[in-house]
Amino acid sequence: MIHTKNISEKTLECIAKAEDVFAVYLKSNNLSFTKSRKDALAVIYSIDGHFDLESLKQRFTEMEVSFHFTSIFRIINLLLEAGMLEKIKTNSHRKVAYECSLCRKHHDHIVCNDCGQIIEFHNDEIEKLQEKEAEDHGFEILYHNLIITGICEACRGRKKNIRNRAPSNVVKHID
């Protein structure tokens, strides 16, 4: 049994909903809903916001749930296939983050391609434009995921500072 002492009632309700959805998915794919899958699902759905593999491993440890790294990859892949988890990555693919997709309001992302910072946003005008484009092309939207990649202000500032410095391999002779 996982430790749920510090988990909010809202999060516990979301975990219960996720268990129901995942059970249906697993059954439809002739897979068992084992105790380890149930525990892993609870750990993953106890995380509020984005997480990477390192923070996920840390969460397993905090909640005193034993795990094998390969099992984490398997459960992540199953949750992605089930549409219960979303993957967010930068163009450089140096950072991959995940977030649970049940119990969350729709939002989009802006991702820094250098440091991997992820910002969530929701804009009704963008949503309406996407709906109109789909309608104009005869599509019914089933799902969409907007990720804007760029370079954040902090990373641009660091790059500017690097460009303004003299190269370290240049030797100046002063007579």
C-alpha positions as CSV (number, residue, x, y, z in Angstrom):
1,M,0.0,0.0,0.0
2,I,1.4,3.4,-0.9
3,H,1.6,6.2,1.6
4,T,-1.2,8.7,0.9
5,K,-0.9,10.8,4.1
6,N,0.2,14.0,2.3
7,I,-2.0,13.7,-0.8
8,S,-5.0,16.0,-1.1
9,E,-8.5,14.6,-1.4
10,K,-8.8,16.1,-4.9
11,T,-5.6,14.2,-6.0
12,L,-6.9,11.0,-4.4
13,E,-10.2,11.3,-6.4
14,C,-8.1,11.8,-9.6
15,I,-6.1,8.7,-8.7
16,A,-9.3,6.7,-8.3
17,K,-10.6,8.0,-11.7
18,A,-7.2,7.1,-13.3
19,E,-7.4,3.6,-11.8
20,D,-10.9,3.1,-13.4
21,V,-9.7,4.4,-16.8
22,F,-6.5,2.4,-16.7
23,A,-8.3,-0.8,-15.7
24,V,-10.6,-0.5,-18.8
25,Y,-7.6,0.1,-21.0
26,L,-5.6,-2.8,-19.6
27,K,-8.5,-5.2,-19.9
28,S,-9.2,-4.2,-23.5
29,N,-5.6,-5.0,-24.2
30,N,-5.6,-8.3,-22.3
31,L,-3.3,-7.0,-19.7
32,S,-3.6,-7.4,-15.9
33,F,-3.9,-4.6,-13.5
34,T,-1.2,-5.8,-11.1
35,K,-0.4,-4.3,-7.7
36,S,2.8,-2.8,-9.1
37,R,0.9,-1.1,-12.0
38,K,-1.7,0.2,-9.5
39,D,1.1,1.5,-7.2
40,A,3.0,3.1,-10.1
41,L,-0.2,4.7,-11.4
42,A,-0.9,6.2,-7.9
43,V,2.7,7.6,-7.7
44,I,2.5,9.1,-11.1
45,Y,-0.9,10.6,-10.6
46,S,0.1,12.0,-7.2
47,I,2.5,14.4,-9.0
48,D,1.1,17.9,-9.6
49,G,2.5,19.3,-12.8
50,H,5.3,18.2,-15.1
51,F,7.9,15.6,-14.2
52,D,10.9,14.0,-15.7
53,L,12.3,10.5,-15.0
54,E,14.6,11.7,-12.2
55,S,11.8,13.4,-10.3
56,L,9.6,10.4,-10.9
57,K,12.2,8.1,-9.4
58,Q,12.5,10.5,-6.4
59,R,8.7,10.4,-6.0
60,F,8.7,6.6,-5.9
61,T,11.3,6.7,-3.2
62,E,9.4,9.4,-1.2
63,M,6.2,7.4,-1.3
64,E,8.2,4.2,-0.4
65,V,7.1,2.3,-3.5
66,S,9.7,-0.1,-4.8
67,F,10.3,0.0,-8.5
68,H,12.6,-1.2,-11.3
69,F,13.7,1.4,-13.8
70,T,12.5,-0.8,-16.7
71,S,9.1,-1.1,-15.0
72,I,8.8,2.7,-14.9
73,F,9.5,2.9,-18.7
74,R,6.8,0.2,-19.3
75,I,4.2,2.0,-17.2
76,I,5.0,5.3,-18.9
77,N,4.5,3.7,-22.3
78,L,1.3,2.1,-21.3
79,L,-0.1,5.4,-19.9
80,L,1.0,7.2,-23.1
81,E,-0.8,4.6,-25.2
82,A,-3.9,4.9,-23.0
83,G,-3.9,8.7,-23.5
84,M,-3.5,9.2,-19.7
85,L,-0.1,10.8,-19.9
86,E,1.4,13.4,-22.2
87,K,5.0,13.8,-23.3
88,I,6.5,17.2,-23.7
89,K,9.9,17.6,-25.3
90,T,12.2,20.3,-26.6
91,N,13.4,20.3,-30.2
92,S,16.8,19.4,-29.0
93,H,15.3,16.4,-27.1
94,R,17.6,17.0,-24.2
95,K,14.7,17.2,-21.8
96,V,11.6,15.1,-21.9
97,A,8.9,15.8,-19.4
98,Y,5.5,14.2,-18.7
99,E,2.2,15.2,-17.3
100,C,-0.9,13.4,-16.4
101,S,-3.8,14.2,-18.7
102,L,-6.8,13.2,-16.7
103,C,-8.3,15.6,-14.1
104,R,-6.5,18.6,-15.7
105,K,-7.9,21.5,-17.7
106,H,-6.7,21.8,-21.2
107,H,-3.6,24.0,-21.7
108,D,-0.8,24.4,-24.1
109,H,3.0,24.8,-23.5
110,I,5.9,27.1,-24.2
111,V,9.2,25.2,-23.9
112,C,12.7,26.6,-23.8
113,N,14.9,24.7,-26.2
114,D,18.0,25.3,-24.2
115,C,17.1,24.8,-20.5
116,G,13.9,22.9,-20.9
117,Q,11.8,25.3,-18.9
118,I,8.1,24.6,-19.5
119,I,5.4,27.2,-19.2
120,E,1.7,26.3,-19.3
121,F,-0.8,28.7,-20.8
122,H,-4.4,28.8,-22.0
123,N,-5.6,31.2,-24.6
124,D,-9.3,31.2,-25.7
125,E,-8.4,33.0,-29.0
126,I,-5.9,30.4,-30.0
127,E,-8.4,27.6,-29.1
128,K,-11.1,29.3,-31.3
129,L,-8.6,29.7,-34.2
130,Q,-7.7,26.0,-34.0
131,E,-11.4,25.0,-33.9
132,K,-12.1,27.2,-36.9
133,E,-9.2,25.8,-38.9
134,A,-10.3,22.3,-38.2
135,E,-13.9,23.1,-39.2
136,D,-12.7,24.9,-42.4
137,H,-10.8,21.8,-43.4
138,G,-13.7,19.4,-42.5
139,F,-12.1,18.0,-39.4
140,E,-13.6,17.1,-36.0
141,I,-11.0,17.7,-33.4
142,L,-10.4,14.6,-31.2
143,Y,-7.3,15.9,-29.5
144,H,-4.7,18.6,-30.0
145,N,-1.4,19.5,-28.4
146,L,0.2,22.9,-29.0
147,I,3.9,23.2,-28.0
148,I,5.7,26.4,-28.8
149,T,9.4,26.0,-28.6
150,G,11.9,28.9,-28.3
151,I,14.6,30.2,-26.1
152,C,13.7,31.8,-22.8
153,E,14.9,35.3,-21.7
154,A,17.4,33.9,-19.2
155,C,19.0,31.6,-21.8
156,R,19.1,34.4,-24.4
157,G,20.8,36.6,-21.8
158,R,23.4,33.9,-21.1
159,K,24.1,33.5,-24.8
160,K,24.4,37.3,-25.2
161,N,27.0,37.4,-22.4
162,I,29.0,34.6,-23.9
163,R,29.1,36.3,-27.3
164,N,30.3,39.6,-25.7
165,R,33.2,37.9,-23.9
166,A,36.6,37.5,-25.5
167,P,37.3,33.9,-26.5
168,S,39.4,32.2,-23.8
169,N,41.9,30.9,-26.3
170,V,42.9,34.4,-27.4
171,V,46.2,35.7,-25.9
172,K,46.7,39.4,-25.8
173,H,50.2,40.7,-25.7
174,I,50.7,44.0,-24.0
175,D,54.0,45.8,-24.6
